[in-house]
Amino acid sequence: MGWFSTKIERVKAQGTIPIVMWVTAKFFLGLGIAFLIAGTFPGQGWLMWGLIFIILGIIFAFPLAKAVLFKKY
């Protein structure tokens, strides 16, 4: 098995809750990037909300990424 296949198997072994957290993290990251792009338009607060959602996305993604990348089986 290659490196990528090993990581995929580790993700599958984690269960449902970490996968839901991973999907939620991806959603928050995408929403944060969208708000940062919207920050180029006139208006207030888009950049702040974009950064908040990106930080939330990183917080939600960290536990599963740690388990997949650093856990030894």
C-alpha positions in Angstrom: 0.0 0.0 0.0 1.1 3.5 -0.7 1.2 6.5 1.5 -2.1 7.9 0.1 -3.9 4.5 0.5 -2.7 4.3 4.1 -4.2 7.7 4.9 -7.5 6.8 3.3 -7.7 3.7 5.4 -7.0 5.7 8.5 -9.8 8.1 7.7 -12.2 5.2 7.1 -11.3 3.7 10.5 -12.1 6.9 12.4 -15.8 6.6 12.5 -18.7 8.9 11.7 -18.2 11.9 14.1 -14.7 12.8 12.9 -15.8 12.6 9.3 -18.7 15.0 10.1 -16.2 17.3 11.7 -14.0 17.1 8.7 -16.9 18.0 6.3 -18.0 20.8 8.7 -14.4 22.1 8.6 -14.3 22.1 4.8 -17.6 24.0 4.8 -16.3 26.7 7.2 -13.1 27.1 5.2 -15.1 27.5 2.0 -17.4 30.0 3.6 -14.4 31.9 5.1 -12.8 32.1 1.7 -16.0 33.3 0.2 -16.3 36.1 2.8 -12.7 37.1 2.2 -13.4 37.4 -1.5 -16.6 39.4 -0.7 -14.4 41.7 1.4 -13.0 43.2 -1.8 -16.5 44.8 -2.3 -17.5 47.9 -0.4 -19.0 47.2 3.0 -18.0 46.4 6.5 -17.2 43.2 8.3 -16.7 40.8 5.5 -13.0 40.3 6.2 -13.6 39.8 9.9 -16.3 37.1 9.3 -14.1 35.5 6.7 -11.2 35.1 9.2 -13.5 33.8 11.9 -14.9 31.1 9.6 -11.4 30.1 8.5 -10.3 29.8 12.1 -13.4 27.7 12.9 -12.6 25.5 9.9 -9.0 24.9 11.1 -10.2 24.2 14.7 -12.7 21.6 13.4 -10.2 20.0 11.0 -7.3 19.7 13.4 -8.4 16.6 15.4 -9.0 14.3 12.3 -5.9 15.6 10.5 -3.8 14.9 13.6 -5.3 11.4 13.9 -4.8 10.6 10.2 -1.3 12.0 9.8 0.4 11.2 13.0 -1.3 8.2 14.6 0.6 5.0 14.3 -1.3 1.7 13.8 
